């Protein structure tokens, strides 16, 4: 049975990292169900450069 095309891979990028002025960026790759969450997602993830939990938003 073939998989349906509802689940897509998305990239999450830290929102607080740009303001900190530190080099590098924090990005995570995850999947989401496009049928259940058509809008962009925001998750709290760990940023290893800032060494704290920050909000990561979905980017294109």
C-alpha positions as CSV (number, residue, x, y, z in Angstrom):
1,X,0.0,0.0,0.0
2,X,1.5,3.4,-1.0
3,X,1.9,6.3,1.4
4,X,-0.4,9.3,1.1
5,X,1.1,12.7,0.5
6,X,-0.1,14.4,3.7
7,X,3.1,14.2,5.7
8,X,5.8,16.6,4.6
9,X,9.3,17.4,5.9
10,X,9.8,20.9,7.4
11,X,12.7,22.9,8.7
12,X,12.5,24.7,12.0
13,X,14.8,27.7,12.7
14,X,15.5,29.5,16.0
15,X,13.9,33.0,16.3
16,X,16.1,34.3,19.1
17,X,19.4,33.4,17.5
18,X,19.6,36.4,15.1
19,X,19.2,39.0,17.8
20,X,21.9,37.4,20.0
21,X,24.7,38.3,17.5
22,X,26.4,34.9,17.9
23,X,27.7,33.1,14.7
24,X,25.9,30.1,13.4
25,X,22.2,29.0,13.5
26,X,20.0,26.4,15.1
27,X,17.9,24.4,12.8
28,X,15.9,21.2,13.2
29,X,14.3,19.0,10.5
30,X,10.9,17.3,11.4
31,X,7.7,16.2,9.7
32,X,4.2,17.4,10.0
33,X,0.8,16.4,8.8
34,X,-0.3,19.0,6.2
35,X,-4.0,18.0,6.6
36,X,-4.0,18.5,10.4
37,X,-1.7,21.6,10.6
38,X,-1.9,23.6,7.3
39,X,-0.4,26.7,9.0
40,X,3.3,27.1,10.0
41,X,4.3,25.4,13.3
42,X,6.2,26.8,16.3
43,X,7.9,24.5,18.7
44,X,10.2,25.0,21.7
45,X,13.5,23.3,21.0
46,X,17.0,23.4,22.6
47,X,19.4,25.8,21.0
48,X,23.0,24.4,21.6
49,X,24.7,27.7,20.8
50,X,22.6,29.8,23.2
51,X,22.4,26.7,25.6
52,X,18.7,27.2,26.4
53,X,15.2,26.3,25.1
54,X,14.0,28.8,22.5
55,X,11.1,29.1,20.0
56,X,11.8,27.6,16.6
57,X,9.5,28.5,13.7
58,X,8.9,26.7,10.4
59,X,10.7,28.3,7.4
60,X,10.2,27.7,3.7
